[in-house]
């Protein structure tokens, strides 16, 4: 299964509407084969962020496996073989806005899949200057707050140095003597309105990525509506990452969210440049809450 099909599957499972269920799969250890989910007598595939339905029966078949589910109160429940099977109880219905937007984006991922470039990075390691993956050479948006920043690149030769600075050269975060082609910068404070630069260098080359720090109220619609939903953080920000992954200037933020909330398939799709695209005008036409 390709990364694009995996992401589409996540959307489809996320958006299954149930009258009385608001439990989601947050994360799990090992492979999906370590778990068995039964719904109406049939087995369904486990996926991260999937919306569970009341009455679903979850079996943890591997003694070393652990599955984390989250309810509508943002409470995490750890499921292991010791408490297996677990039957999903009735709870508040999932917000229709989340279902509607999810269905709409699912359609985009499906209809635009054939139009996607799905182009793997052409520049190999050890050639040319270091070039940041996912970020655009023009401008990129990051949400404000205290956070770690993950950076991956191609090209150049180790050791590398990565800096996050203001446009006037003031250092915000730094990592040196990097031997791999990716690093997580230490937690730093980003203020809304800041114009900053991500600088990746080796002994002979340098690339600079311009970034503008913004508030949540500057997110495109319907991303602003999703961020305001009273659902678990992993669900809110997971859906936000999926929305932003289709927008050029927001894709670097989508990478940060995917990594922070352990959306491994989305993270790999972004790093492999495998995604359909839509513009903000198209995103503005997404459906709202039908309730």
N, C-alpha and C positions, 0 to 999 in steps of 0.2 A: 504494500500500500504506500503510495507516495505521500509526501508531507502535505500536499494540497488536499488529498482525499482524507487524510487524518484530521486536518483542521475542519473540513466540511462535516465530518462525522461528529466532531465536538459540538459544532453549532446545532446539528440536527438533534443530538441527544440533549443538549442544553435546553432546547426550545420545545420539547415535548410537554404539552400543557396537561396538567392534572388538576382536577377540581379541588382536591384536598391534599396537596403535598408541597412542601417547600424545604426539602432536604436536598443538599447538593454534595457531590463528591469533591473534596478539596484536593487531596493527594493520596498517593499510595506507594508503598515500597515494592520493589520487584516488578514482575510482569503482570499483565492482566490475567494470565492463566492461574495465578495464585488465588483468584477470587471467582465466585460464581454468583451471578445475580439472576433470580427467577422472577418473572413477571407474567401473571396469568398463565402459569404452567410452562412458559417458554424461557429459555436462557437468552439473556441479552449481553452485549459486549460492554465491559467496563471502560469508561472514558473519563478523563479528568474534566471537571466542571459539569458533568452530566446532572440533569435534574432527575431526582428519584421520585417515584410515585408511591402514594400510600399503599401498603400491602406488599411492596417489593421485598423479597427475601434475599438477604446477603449472606453468603457463605464464605468464610475465610478458610481455604483448604490447606494453606501452607503455614506451619507453626511459626515460621520466622517473618511472616507477612503482617503488615499493618495498614489499614485503610482508615483515613480520616474523613468523616462526613460532618457537614455544618448544617445546623437548623436555622430557621428564620430569625432566631434570637442571637445569632452570631456565636452560638455555643458549639465547640468542637467535640465530637464524639469519636474516640479511638476504637476501632473494631479489630479484634484479633481472633485467633482460633479459639481462645478461651471463652469468648462471648458469642461465638457463632452457633447457630444462625441469628441474624438480627433482622427483625421485621420493621420496616419503615412505618411509623405511626402517622395518623392524620394530623395535619397542621394547617396553617394559613396557606391560601393559594399563592402561587408565584405571581408577582406583579405582571399584569398583561402588557405593560410597556416593555418589559424585558423580553417577553415572549414575542411581541410584534417586531421589535427591533432585531431580535435574534433571527427570526424568520426572514426578515428583509435582507439582512447581511448574508444569511445562508444562500439566498438566491443570487446575491452578487458573486459570492465565492464560486457558485456552481456555473452561472452563465458566463462569467469572465475567465473561467479556468483555462479555456482554450486560447484566450487572448493574452494570457500572462506570458511574460518573457521566459519565466522559469529558467533563467540563465545563471549558471554557477559562475562564481568569480573567475575571471579569465587571467588575472594577474597572479602569478605563482609566488610562493615564498622565495625570498632571496633576489627578487627582481624589482627594479624601479624603487621609487620612494614608498614608504609605508602609506597605505591608504585605508582609512576607516571604513568598516563595513556598516551597512544600513544607513548611516548618515548621508545627507546630501551635501554637495560642495557649496550650496548657496546659503540657506538658513534652516535651522532645526529648532524645534520647540521642546523645552523640558519644563515640567511642572515644578513649581517652587517647593521649598521645604528642606529638611535635613535628610540626606539620602546618600547612598553609595551610587557610583556610576560605573557601569560595566562597558568596557571598550574592547572591540575586536577589530583586527585589521589584516591586511595582506600586503605583500611586498616588503622590501627592505631586509636587513640582516641584523640579527641580535648581536649585542644587547640593545634593547630599546628603552626609551624614556617617554613617559606619558604625563602631560601636565594639563591641568584645568586652570585657566587664568582669566582675569578680567581683560578687556581690550587694552587697558593701559599697562598690562604686564604684571599685575598683582597676583601672586600665587594663591590658588584656592585649594588644590589638591595635587599630589604628585606621586608617581611610582617610578623607580629607577632600576637599572640592571635586570630588565625583564628579558627572559630567554624564550618565552612562548609568544604566540600571536594573539594574546588576549590578556586583560587584567581588569580587576575591580578596584577602582580608586577608593581610598578610605572615605568614610562618611564626611560630608561637607554640607554647609548651609548655602542654599541657593535662594536668592531674593527675587521676587517678581520685578520685572523691568530690567534686570541685569542683562547686559550683553557680554557674553563670555566666549572663550575660545578653547577648543580641545586641540592640543598640540601633540602629535606623535612623531618621534624622531629616532633615527639611528645615527651611526657615525657620520654619514654623509648626506642624509635626506631628511626632509621635514614636510609634514602635511598639517594643515590647519583647518579645523571644522568650526564654522561660526554657529553659535547657539544663542537663542533668546529665551530667557526664563519668564514663564507666564503663570498666572493663577488659573485655578480650575474654571472660573467663570469665563475664561477666554478659550475654553475647549469648543470645538465645533458642535453644532447640534446634529444628532441627538445625544452625543457623548455627555453633554451637560446634564441631560435628564437621567442618564444611566448612573452618573456619579452621585446623584441626589437620592437614588432609591434606598429604601431601608431594607437592604439585604446584606448578607455577610460581605466583608471587605474583599475576600477572595473572589466572590462572584461579581461584585461591582467593578473591581479593577481588572479582573480577568476579561470581562466583556469590554471594558474600555480599551484594553490592549488589542482585542480583536478588531474593534472599530478603527482605532488609530493605525493599525497595520496596513490599511489600504490607502493612507494619505502620506504623500512623500515627505512633507515637512514634519510630520508627527511620528514617523516610523521609528526614529531613534528613541522616542519616549515609549513606544510600544515594546521595543526590545527591553528597556529597563523594567517595565511592568511584567513582561513575560518571564524574565529571569527572577524577579522578586517573588512572583507568585507561582514559580515552578511550572510554568506552561512550556514544557520542554519541546513539544512538537512545534508550537508557534515560534519559539526562539530559533530552532533550527531552520524553519522555513524562512524567517527573516534573514538569518546569516547566509543562507543559500540563495537569497534573492528570488524566492519562489512565492509569489503572491499576486493576486489580481489587484487592480487599482481602480479607485473612483475619486472624483474630486468633491470639494466641499459643497458645491452647488447640488450635486446629486445626493449627497448625504443629507442636505437640508430637507429633501423630499421624503425622507424616511418616515414611516408611520409613527403615530404617537400612541398614547394610552387610550384604549377603547372603552375603559370603564367609565 
